[in-house]
Amino acid sequence: MKMIELDGSHGEGGGQILRTALTLSMITGIPFRIERIRARRSKPGLLRQHLTAVNAAAQICGAQVQGAAPGSQALSFVPGKIRGDDYRFAIGTAGSCTLVLQTLLPALWFADAPSTLRISGGTHNPAAPPLDFLSRSWLPLLLRMGVEMAIELLRHGFYPAGGGELYARVCPVSALQSFELLERGELRAARATAIVAGVPVEVAKRELAELDLQLGGVLGELQQELRALPSREGPGNALLVELQYREITELFTAFGEKGLPAEVVANRVAKLARHFHDSTAVVGEHLADQLVLPLALAGAGSFTTVRVSSHLQTNVEVIGKFLPVEFVLTETAGAHRISLL
């Protein structure tokens, strides 16, 4: 089988190209070679998070791999058969567990038996979707597509300390069902959650108070939760805004930083939530990027989003190298529509 050649500096030039290629190589059985890995990042090449994804993918499908080393900017991956099993992977840093998880789970939908995954590292990282996002926004849509899967947070792991752990159970599926997400329906509930670990609870209280000022009049009643974790799971602070519509749940996140006022953190996530709510789009920018791959595997469907990011465009291009699908991106009133031909 001909090996697909990929340029890791193309488009967004980050780890998304590698992760999508790993997933689709496992599923299709098509080998690939990628050069200039993460060439547009300040530290190009494979970091621990990416190396964990490569080695985990290789273990799951018995792949032959060359170039799997820290800092490597070239890699070849020749997949074998996807095997269901009980797997454990440790990143060893605060690198994102969720990005590794999203690399592996779609392949395990097509394994020969059910699987479990335990991944340790960062669960709440500013450069990746937190596990709350996967469980509240991403997972419900996949269940609608016929996927049998559950995700559980065992321990929080904030950047830069890490130390978090997540658990997933997944069963093979015979076929994925497509979906049309063109209307999100009425807003049924809005919820704000402030998480602190090794950070004064007063910080979370100020964040929630500021969010109530900024979003209460826009979204109506804003339910609030303050989640104070043991200090050993920190230090860390995350502020989440969850919008539950009839057809979709979106979740927006901002992270606290040393020296950054709580009100600034609240303003950041409030701006994201307001921008989405004021649009006509059904899914947000980040969820859109994570839906194109399962949609391509289903072979049909469409949705609208607030913005076509470079991540999404790059993802679509990589998918097209492995699967005989074509996405059409069109701009509509207040949103962008992504459809499969």
RATA-V157224 format. One line per field, one symbol per residue. ss: DSSP state (@ for helix, = for strand, . for the rest). phi: phi as a letter, one per 20 degrees, with the letter a starting at -180 (. if undefined). A space follows every 50 residues. Layout:
BEGIN
ss=???
phi=???
END
This chain:
BEGIN
ss=...====.......@@@@@@@@@@@@@@...====............@@@ @@@@@@@@@@@..===.......=====.......=====.....=@@@@ @@@@@@@@......========.=......@@@@@@@@@@@@@@...=== =====..=...=.========........==.....===========... @@@@@@@@@@@@@@@@@@@..========.@@@..==========...== =====......@@@@@@@@@@@@@@@@@....=.@@@@@@@@@@@@@@.. .====....@@@@@@@@@@@@@....======..======.
phi=.fefdcdfefmfmdffgfffffgffffenefbccclflfeefdfnfegff ffffffffffdmfeccnebgnfdbbcbdfdefdfaddcccfncegfffff gffeggfffdfeafcccccdqedccgebfffgfffedfggffffeofdbc cceeafcefdfmnebccccbdfdfaeefbdddbemffeaccdcddcbmcg fgfffffffffffedgfednfdfccddeeggfedfabccdcdddegdbcd cdccdfcgneggffffffffffffgfffedfecfgffgfeefffffffna pabdcfbeefffffffffgfedcecceddcedfmadddcef
END
